[in-house]
Amino acid sequence: MIQTLAVWGAITGTIGTLTGVISLFLRYKAHKRDNPKLKCQSIFSFEHSSGIARAKHKVVIRSVGRRPVSIDYIRYYVKPERMHHYILRWYFWAHGKWVYDQKPKHSINLTEGKKEAILISLPNVFPLGDVIKVKVFDQAGTSWRVSWYSLRKLKFLIRNEPLDQIEESNSRQNCKVLGYLAGESFYLSVSWNKKPGQNDVFLSKNFKFKNHDEYSKKLQCIEESQIQKFLNEEIKQFH
């Protein structure tokens, strides 16, 4: 009988301990959920208009905690130019050198499930291609790491270069071709007058390519075939 009671006591004690641990764990999870929490992501993209790519790079901030969070600023950490400065970058960053703080244009207070996109804006002395890491700071002083790319990948994503320009016209027809590189893709933008002899209304078409070979083949086709056919009024649009 005494042995049975001892076993039963051990069982109930173990159950009590497990219940206490589970309760503590659940309370910890609830506490974590009640704390402010942000997920911050960098997105690199361009807006295309009339053969020109305009950068629309942004930091997207999403609240995944239950407590509202007020955003104070975004801090960009720039790579120092000299090697001995780069080795001590943490020291310089801590003392406000080679960092830039971007304040939002309006107050941002995020509740659970809400997000805000802030366009990246840096002065010329802080090139975006030299930014090593980025953090979002809330008004309580807590920092949140932004997912960021390596410098090599970053320079690839933000590149924006004009490549080719062709303009041809006669008394009745007018067309223009602009080729450029933006981010990971190559682009051709073709514009032409809608009706022969009239230059008040223009149509346009954009082409996107994964690599330079595809871009070059299309440019050659337009330059050597379609432009002349358009000028001769054999075709009404580019394809």
TORVEX-382059 format. One record per residue (C-alpha): residue in three letters; x, y, z; residue number from 1. Coordinates in nm, 3 decimals, always signed. Each point is the difference from the previous one (the first is absolute). Layout:
ala,X,Y,Z,NUM
...
This chain:
met,+0.000,+0.000,+0.000,1
ile,+0.276,+0.242,+0.091,2
gln,+0.185,-0.092,-0.322,3
thr,-0.315,+0.064,-0.204,4
leu,-0.046,+0.341,+0.158,5
ala,+0.362,+0.084,-0.069,6
val,-0.035,-0.091,-0.368,7
trp,-0.324,+0.196,-0.024,8
gly,+0.164,+0.298,+0.165,9
ala,+0.287,-0.015,-0.247,10
ile,-0.245,-0.015,-0.292,11
thr,-0.208,+0.292,+0.118,12
gly,+0.315,+0.196,+0.078,13
thr,+0.130,-0.061,-0.351,14
ile,-0.335,+0.100,-0.151,15
gly,+0.001,+0.316,+0.212,16
thr,+0.351,+0.085,-0.113,17
leu,-0.086,-0.057,-0.367,18
thr,-0.315,+0.208,+0.036,19
gly,+0.200,+0.279,+0.156,20
val,+0.261,-0.010,-0.278,21
ile,-0.268,+0.000,-0.271,22
ser,-0.182,+0.287,+0.170,23
leu,+0.326,+0.196,+0.025,24
phe,+0.076,-0.065,-0.366,25
leu,-0.345,+0.112,-0.111,26
arg,+0.029,+0.313,+0.211,27
tyr,+0.339,+0.073,-0.157,28
lys,-0.146,-0.037,-0.351,29
ala,-0.291,+0.227,+0.089,30
his,+0.245,+0.255,+0.140,31
lys,+0.208,-0.013,-0.319,32
arg,-0.311,+0.050,-0.213,33
asp,-0.099,+0.299,+0.210,34
asn,+0.336,+0.166,-0.057,35
pro,+0.060,+0.226,-0.302,36
lys,+0.158,-0.184,-0.292,37
leu,+0.086,+0.113,-0.352,38
lys,+0.101,-0.182,-0.315,39
cys,+0.193,+0.226,-0.236,40
gln,+0.075,-0.078,-0.363,41
ser,+0.185,+0.183,-0.278,42
ile,-0.155,+0.001,-0.349,43
phe,+0.179,+0.134,-0.309,44
ser,-0.209,+0.098,-0.302,45
phe,-0.037,+0.263,-0.272,46
glu,-0.281,+0.204,-0.152,47
his,+0.022,+0.011,-0.380,48
ser,-0.122,+0.293,-0.208,49
ser,+0.099,+0.112,-0.352,50
gly,+0.322,-0.198,-0.003,51
ile,+0.114,+0.122,+0.342,52
ala,+0.028,-0.215,+0.313,53
arg,-0.056,+0.178,+0.331,54
ala,+0.109,-0.176,+0.316,55
lys,-0.278,-0.094,+0.242,56
his,+0.210,-0.188,+0.253,57
lys,-0.169,-0.031,+0.337,58
val,+0.004,-0.145,+0.350,59
val,-0.322,-0.179,+0.092,60
ile,-0.075,-0.011,+0.373,61
arg,-0.266,-0.241,+0.131,62
ser,-0.121,-0.028,+0.360,63
val,-0.040,-0.362,+0.114,64
gly,-0.036,+0.069,+0.373,65
arg,-0.312,+0.096,+0.191,66
arg,+0.134,+0.325,+0.138,67
pro,-0.002,+0.308,-0.229,68
val,+0.340,+0.127,-0.116,69
ser,+0.087,+0.359,-0.092,70
ile,+0.279,+0.026,-0.259,71
asp,+0.268,+0.261,+0.070,72
tyr,+0.255,-0.037,-0.283,73
ile,+0.189,-0.235,-0.232,74
arg,+0.376,-0.019,+0.049,75
tyr,+0.233,-0.090,-0.287,76
tyr,+0.350,-0.127,+0.076,77
val,+0.241,+0.091,-0.279,78
lys,+0.325,-0.179,-0.081,79
pro,+0.304,+0.220,+0.082,80
glu,+0.227,+0.068,-0.296,81
arg,+0.332,-0.094,+0.158,82
met,+0.087,-0.350,+0.116,83
his,+0.122,+0.098,+0.348,84
his,-0.325,+0.195,+0.050,85
tyr,-0.201,-0.299,-0.121,86
ile,+0.168,-0.225,+0.259,87
leu,-0.113,+0.243,+0.273,88
arg,-0.341,+0.066,-0.159,89
trp,-0.193,-0.102,+0.313,90
tyr,+0.183,+0.265,+0.202,91
phe,-0.064,+0.272,-0.258,92
trp,-0.365,-0.100,-0.042,93
ala,-0.049,+0.015,+0.378,94
his,+0.136,+0.356,-0.004,95
gly,-0.225,+0.116,-0.283,96
lys,+0.246,-0.016,-0.288,97
trp,-0.090,-0.165,-0.333,98
val,-0.364,-0.028,+0.103,99
tyr,-0.304,+0.184,-0.129,100
asp,-0.340,+0.028,+0.169,101
gln,-0.305,+0.040,-0.222,102
lys,-0.306,+0.141,+0.173,103
pro,-0.343,-0.097,-0.139,104
lys,-0.187,+0.282,-0.172,105
his,-0.298,-0.063,+0.227,106
ser,-0.059,-0.165,+0.337,107
ile,-0.030,-0.379,-0.018,108
asn,-0.176,-0.200,+0.270,109
leu,-0.043,-0.366,-0.088,110
thr,-0.248,-0.236,+0.163,111
glu,+0.002,-0.378,-0.036,112
gly,-0.016,-0.113,-0.365,113
lys,+0.052,+0.349,-0.144,114
lys,+0.291,+0.096,-0.223,115
glu,+0.160,+0.314,-0.141,116
ala,+0.231,+0.045,-0.299,117
ile,+0.261,+0.277,+0.020,118
leu,+0.189,+0.101,-0.313,119
ile,+0.376,-0.014,+0.052,120
ser,+0.145,+0.350,-0.018,121
leu,+0.371,+0.065,+0.051,122
pro,+0.213,+0.310,-0.067,123
asn,+0.268,-0.026,-0.268,124
val,+0.276,-0.029,+0.260,125
phe,-0.153,-0.332,+0.111,126
pro,-0.022,-0.219,-0.315,127
leu,-0.263,-0.272,+0.031,128
gly,+0.242,-0.250,-0.154,129
asp,+0.232,+0.040,+0.302,130
val,-0.263,-0.071,+0.267,131
ile,+0.096,-0.311,+0.197,132
lys,-0.298,-0.031,+0.231,133
val,-0.320,+0.181,+0.097,134
lys,-0.202,+0.021,+0.320,135
val,-0.339,+0.145,+0.091,136
phe,-0.020,+0.178,+0.336,137
asp,-0.324,+0.051,+0.189,138
gln,-0.068,+0.290,+0.235,139
ala,+0.085,-0.218,+0.301,140
gly,+0.355,-0.035,-0.134,141
thr,-0.036,-0.366,-0.104,142
ser,+0.164,-0.093,-0.331,143
trp,-0.123,-0.250,-0.256,144
arg,+0.229,-0.149,-0.265,145
val,-0.107,+0.047,-0.364,146
ser,+0.061,-0.293,-0.234,147
trp,+0.277,+0.127,-0.228,148
tyr,+0.211,-0.131,-0.286,149
ser,+0.376,-0.035,-0.026,150
leu,+0.180,+0.292,-0.164,151
arg,+0.061,-0.207,-0.313,152
lys,-0.368,-0.092,-0.039,153
leu,-0.114,+0.349,+0.100,154
lys,+0.199,+0.172,-0.276,155
phe,-0.158,-0.245,-0.245,156
leu,-0.353,+0.080,+0.118,157
ile,+0.031,+0.379,-0.006,158
arg,+0.193,+0.049,-0.326,159
asn,-0.166,+0.242,-0.240,160
glu,+0.178,+0.081,-0.328,161
pro,-0.101,+0.131,-0.346,162
leu,+0.121,-0.229,-0.281,163
asp,-0.126,+0.098,-0.347,164
gln,-0.197,+0.277,-0.168,165
ile,-0.134,+0.002,-0.355,166
glu,-0.214,+0.271,-0.163,167
glu,-0.126,-0.023,-0.358,168
ser,-0.252,+0.214,-0.185,169
asn,-0.119,+0.127,-0.337,170
ser,-0.267,+0.246,-0.104,171
arg,-0.281,-0.229,+0.120,172
gln,+0.144,-0.244,+0.253,173
asn,+0.192,+0.042,+0.323,174
cys,+0.134,-0.267,+0.238,175
lys,+0.238,-0.021,+0.294,176
val,+0.164,-0.298,+0.172,177
leu,+0.159,+0.016,+0.345,178
gly,+0.190,-0.291,+0.151,179
tyr,+0.103,-0.014,+0.363,180
leu,+0.096,-0.224,+0.290,181
ala,-0.190,+0.009,+0.328,182
gly,+0.065,-0.243,+0.281,183
glu,+0.007,-0.359,-0.121,184
ser,-0.159,+0.064,-0.341,185
phe,+0.058,+0.170,-0.335,186
tyr,-0.267,+0.217,-0.162,187
leu,-0.094,+0.149,-0.335,188
ser,-0.253,+0.280,-0.026,189
val,-0.136,+0.079,-0.349,190
ser,-0.223,+0.299,-0.077,191
trp,-0.152,+0.109,-0.333,192
asn,-0.264,+0.234,-0.140,193
lys,-0.342,-0.161,-0.019,194
lys,-0.100,+0.136,-0.342,195
pro,+0.227,+0.081,-0.296,196
gly,+0.053,+0.373,-0.036,197
gln,-0.118,+0.074,+0.354,198
asn,+0.230,+0.046,+0.297,199
asp,-0.252,+0.094,+0.267,200
val,-0.078,-0.354,+0.120,201
phe,+0.269,-0.260,+0.066,202
leu,-0.024,-0.367,+0.088,203
ser,+0.263,-0.194,+0.192,204
lys,+0.097,-0.353,+0.089,205
asn,+0.245,-0.139,+0.253,206
phe,+0.200,-0.322,-0.027,207
lys,+0.170,-0.174,+0.292,208
phe,+0.288,-0.248,-0.025,209
lys,+0.182,-0.228,+0.242,210
asn,+0.345,+0.041,-0.155,211
his,+0.202,+0.212,-0.242,212
asp,-0.015,-0.256,-0.284,213
glu,-0.381,+0.010,-0.012,214
tyr,+0.012,+0.379,+0.019,215
ser,+0.253,+0.026,-0.286,216
lys,-0.198,-0.232,-0.230,217
lys,-0.318,+0.202,+0.045,218
leu,+0.183,+0.331,-0.047,219
gln,+0.155,-0.131,-0.322,220
cys,-0.339,-0.114,-0.128,221
ile,-0.156,+0.340,+0.069,222
glu,+0.294,+0.195,-0.140,223
glu,+0.057,-0.204,-0.318,224
ser,-0.355,-0.097,-0.091,225
gln,-0.291,+0.158,+0.184,226
ile,+0.115,+0.363,-0.009,227
gln,+0.035,+0.003,-0.378,228
lys,-0.335,-0.174,-0.045,229
phe,-0.159,+0.257,+0.229,230
leu,+0.154,+0.292,-0.190,231
asn,-0.128,-0.153,-0.325,232
glu,-0.345,-0.036,+0.161,233
glu,+0.006,-0.377,-0.046,234
ile,-0.076,-0.053,+0.370,235
lys,-0.200,+0.218,+0.239,236
gln,+0.161,-0.107,+0.325,237
phe,+0.307,-0.171,+0.147,238
his,-0.013,-0.353,+0.135,239
